[in-house]
Amino acid sequence: MQTWHVILIIVLVLAVIWSNIALLKYSAKMDLKKFNQDPIEKAKQQDSKSDEKES
């Protein structure tokens, strides 16, 4: 295997590792309140909001 193949593989592996770390840092800062909400409760809230708009 040629030297530039090895260098290219190393660079690609490091890029994948770096992007995964960046994604973990970004997702750690996200607000998860919206994701933890029960889908049934969310539907009830949307339904009550639409009822209020109709009234």
N, C-alpha and C positions, 0 to 999 in steps of 0.2 A: 504494500500500500504506500502511496506517495505521501510525502510530508504534508502537502496542502490538504489531502483528504483527512488526515489525522487532525490537523488544525481546524478544519471545517466542522468535524464531528464534535470536537471539544467546545467550539464556539456555540454550536447548536444546543448542546447539553446545558451549558451555562446559561444560555438565553431562556431555555425552558425552566430551569431552576429559578432564575431571577424573576420571570413572569409569574410563577406560582407564588413566590414570596410576596410580590407586589399585590397580587390578587388577595392573598390572605390578609395583608395589611389593610387593603381597601375594604374588604368585607367585615373586618373587625370594627371598623368605624361606622358601619351602616346601622340605621335604626331598625330594629327588628319588631317593633310594636305592630306594624302593619302585617307582618308575616305570621305573627303568633295569634292573630285574631281568628276565632272560630268562623268558618264559612257560613254557618247558619245564622250566627249573630250578625255577621256583616250583611247578609241578605235582608235580615229584619230591619237593620238600620237604614239601608237603602230604600226599602219599601216604605218605612215611616217618613223618610225625607220626600219621597215622591208623593205620598199622601198629603203632606203639608203643602207642597207646591200646588196641588190640585185644589186645595181648599181656599 
